[in-house]
Amino acid sequence: MLSEVEDKKDDSDTATRRQRARSIAIGLGLFFMVALFYAATIVHMGANVAKRAM
């Protein structure tokens, strides 16, 4: 009886750890994608951005 409760707790802990790891991976992927698009935009605009009249 007690082992069943421990097994459920272990399964729950494992699932929580996997979900957290997955969430962190998705967050990091999103961050790097945003950084890549930002860098690509800056490179695409080039140095002419600084030379424009304000």
C-alpha positions in Angstrom: 0.0 0.0 0.0 2.7 2.4 1.0 4.8 1.5 -2.0 1.9 2.5 -4.3 1.8 6.0 -2.8 5.6 6.3 -3.2 5.4 5.2 -6.8 2.7 7.8 -7.6 4.8 10.4 -5.9 7.9 9.4 -7.9 5.9 9.5 -11.1 4.5 12.9 -10.2 8.0 14.2 -9.4 9.4 12.8 -12.7 6.6 14.3 -14.7 7.1 17.7 -12.9 10.8 17.6 -13.7 10.2 16.7 -17.3 7.6 19.4 -17.7 10.0 22.0 -16.1 12.9 20.9 -18.4 10.6 21.1 -21.4 9.4 24.6 -20.4 13.0 25.8 -20.0 13.9 24.4 -23.4 11.0 26.1 -25.1 11.8 29.4 -23.3 15.4 29.3 -24.3 14.5 28.4 -27.9 12.1 31.3 -28.0 14.7 33.7 -26.6 17.4 32.7 -29.1 14.8 33.0 -32.0 13.9 36.5 -30.9 17.6 37.4 -30.6 18.3 35.9 -34.0 15.5 38.0 -35.6 16.6 41.1 -33.8 20.2 40.6 -35.0 19.0 39.9 -38.6 17.0 43.1 -38.6 19.9 45.2 -37.4 22.2 43.6 -40.0 19.6 44.1 -42.7 19.2 47.8 -41.9 22.9 48.2 -41.8 24.9 51.3 -41.0 22.5 53.6 -42.9 20.3 53.8 -39.8 22.8 55.9 -37.9 23.2 58.3 -41.0 19.6 59.3 -41.4 18.3 62.8 -40.5 16.5 63.1 -37.3 
